[in-house]
């Protein structure tokens, strides 16, 4: 059997392809200090847009931001891979850069901001020695999709592996290419098919993502960062109102399933019903994505062969499934997500800094400490929100590999080393707003303007967040930093920690208005007015 080989890494521009669209509305997509502008003729269904405009925005952002005469672009080293990081005896960080010319960078403070979409999670099932079909991740699809999907290409049988939005985008692109037999393979041992949302909204909201990013829409969602309103807390505490609570929390799922009409869609193939998810928005136990193309469901239901099984091997030209079926495949496209570890940090460094590590590597004292804190946190959380004690069977953990959660204060800073922060590590539903808020918090943290509690109190708070993440999101929260439904209150907590309040709009507007990008536009000036320049 041959080992898997990754396709060459693409540059950011090459991640884009036709039919790849942004998930949030335009008003929610940008950094706070620079709005995103689209060409007048750019299509904007439900105020969303093609993902390539995000790349254009980031390119312009690098050139527009100049500090001490040097632009951000000139401060970025592209195509440099950090292969190792070391802390010196003098407290300095050394970054070792790989490549033909080995380089070393030195700094006093280190912000690890590589995020959660750098290392593709590739399938590991064995291949036959004669298998020749290309295997590529969604990351690299943009650089080769035109040649792969060309009408005269040799890739006539296209198989897409994965159940989430990235897989759905590649499936749709392959169908639209014509003259392709498209197969959609969703594993049984994974999270299953994604929850695909109708983007339509009404009233003041331009899309479903806007409506969902309000205090009103999230008022019944348990939060780790803000106390629930009294009426909502009473509903969670009432045994007699349990069915009403569950009905309200799961209403969104029923709406989107009815929209897709998996079981009774007219002219659909029999296998289309295999795409109906068991995951729910509330439990966040599967991928979630927005479907902007009005013809998506008719196109997929009538033209795609859907398989729900696990790939276990290949022949020369087919993928073998656990149930014995085979899928003829000329190219395998993987929408299989990302790995969340940092390969440039050693196992010892990960443990020291509070990143996920093998539970067996902890001392008996450490195990006792964290288990005790987590037990106390679990009792509190389940007392406040009894619904979290009984997740549905579909919320089973997929795997955490026996690792601890990430024990980072506010999802950012190490408890053992104040010279390093991890940005973009927490899972939140809007990355732009989260990036802005985390950058403000990290700046205030290093400037000495965050009032830190004692180490013991920080450990209690970290254990609470880790436990909340695990109980609130049993499938996707084992790493301890899943704050998916806490976009509003997580970013508010970070800015409040930094002593800022200009992002708030007033009681009524805060209640009904979405999290717009420009909500945070005055935070920089407020920060400088409060603390001065350093």
CORKA-V888681 format. One record per helix or strand of 3 or more residues. SS is the DSSP state (h for helix, s for strand). FROM is the first residue (numbers start at 1). TO is the last residue. If there is no record, write none. Layout:
ss->SS from->FROM to->TO
ss->SS from->FROM to->TO
//
This chain:
ss->h from->12 to->15
ss->h from->26 to->28
ss->h from->45 to->47
ss->h from->52 to->64
ss->h from->72 to->75
ss->s from->82 to->87
ss->s from->93 to->97
ss->s from->103 to->107
ss->s from->110 to->112
ss->s from->134 to->137
ss->h from->138 to->148
ss->s from->157 to->161
ss->h from->165 to->176
ss->s from->181 to->186
ss->s from->195 to->198
ss->h from->208 to->212
ss->h from->230 to->237
ss->h from->242 to->249
ss->h from->251 to->260
ss->h from->270 to->275
ss->s from->288 to->291
ss->h from->296 to->303
ss->s from->304 to->308
ss->s from->311 to->314
ss->s from->318 to->321
ss->s from->326 to->328
ss->s from->331 to->334
ss->h from->347 to->353
ss->h from->359 to->361
ss->h from->364 to->384
ss->h from->386 to->389
ss->h from->393 to->395
ss->s from->420 to->422
ss->h from->431 to->447
ss->h from->455 to->472
ss->h from->484 to->497
ss->h from->507 to->512
ss->h from->517 to->520
ss->h from->523 to->531
//
